[in-house]
Amino acid sequence: MITGAALVRATEILCALSLLIQGWEYWSIRGLQTSQGPWAWSVQGRDVPPGGLHRLLDVVFADAVHQAHLLLRLVLAGVLAVWGGSLGLVLALWLGQVLFMIRWRGAFNGGSDFMTQVVLTGLLLGHGLMAWGRNDVAWPLGLGWIAVNATTSYVIAGWIKWLQPEWRSGAALAVFLDTGLHGPLPAHSVWRRPAVARAAAWAFMAWEATFPLAFLSVPMALLECAVALVFHLLVFRFFGLNRFVWAWLAAFPSVIWGSIWVGLSLA
Amino acid sequence: MIEGFAIYLLLVVGVLLWRSRALRGPWWFLLRSFFPNWKFYDVVGHLPRVWLSWQDAAGQWSEPELWWPRQPMRWWRLFHNPQGNALLARQNLIDHWASDLAGSSVSSPQAAEVSGALVRRHLRHDLQQREPQAQAFRYVLRMEHPQHQGPDAVLQVWQSEVIPMERP
């Protein structure tokens, strides 16, 4: 029997795992963001309009303070994994995520940062409403927010591709795989065969566009999430996007919760 | 709190449906993770690519080399891939620089200057790591179409001056 409490806890653990992997990577490349590094705040900070907020960010993004924040975030993610969330803890992680987005000019790793923001917002909403005394709507809104965004991410990605003739013919697949971090494809790769590329492109577009089928039942949600995991592992295999795997994995318990909620609502 | 969240939800949907390019300004750009558009690898089009050449100690210039993120595949990188992600972030920066130069960025009008300065620092940093003897470098930004042939296949949009390497 899958309970709501277990799915909240699973979300917290998977979110913490994602944050620990991200945090360890940020720590490994912290030299890039020092005042001597290529991402120096003295240069990048010119994006931010002058004023009090800019002066505050100058303090927050000073080398020593920023690196202390990186370490603190690792500790907070560890606490979330081991002891679970609270309003203060999740709020600190959420605010830290906002600061990281500003420090990386909006995103370090694109969609994985967006999904991390979504999951942290869902957890913040759940814990915030619990603290507000609204236990009745806390997790339906918190987990629901994550489930809706995860679903939207697949549906929009699938439909947008379907609108493009290069995706419908399969030609786009080889083009993008050639540009991937682990590319280009070998000259005789199976993905260069038009029939294989077309079949693979249609399979993924159809799966993405029909992801809302996950809400029909718990087995359907588990199946859709299993396919999603394979999809993200393939994206890592060819594009090197390891953070996408963990960021979306943290959203899967909410999709399963959504399938239970829809089932109870219809019953 | 619930009302505030409902307004945010409506705003997210509005940004998704509306042309997000119409929303401009540095904060829209820096906080865009609040309004994700979930469009990945959607359109096959011109790709911004930086080609770099450098001068060795004998004064010889290298052939221009494509500065594109590449890395051998290793499964353990599923758990820890800082260098790969840093390379991808550098290419994202180059993509934003190209958008800024084209005037299609959602950021501020002066963003191209910031993007350009960051790209230059990245190239100098990466070249210093790879070719410690390099004395100077120069680079061009080209928009290259992976499928087109003919005059519109490659469009050069920016060319740097010769930049001396800074040594401590």
Interface residues (C-beta under 8 A of the other chain):
Chain A: I21 W24 E25 Y26 S28 I29 L32 G37 P38 W39 A40 V43 Q44 R46 D47 V48 P49 Q97 V98 M101 I102 W104 R105 G106 A107 F108 N109 G110 G111 D113 F114 M115 Q117 V118 L125 G128 L129 W132 R134 V137 L141 W145 N149 T152 S153 I156 A157 I160 K161 Q164 E166 W167 A171 A172 V175 F176 D178 T179 L181 H182 G183 L233 F236 R237 G240 L241 N242 R243 V245
Chain B: M1 I2 F5 L9 L16 P26 F29 L30 L31 R32 S33 F34 P36 N37 W38 K39 F40 Y41 D42 V43 V44 L47 W68 P69 R70 Q71 P72 M73 R77 L78 F79 H80 N81 P82 Q83 G84 N85 A86 L87 L88 A89 N92 L93 H96 S107 S108 Q110 A111 E113 V114 A117 L118 R121 H122 R124 H125 D126 P146 Q147
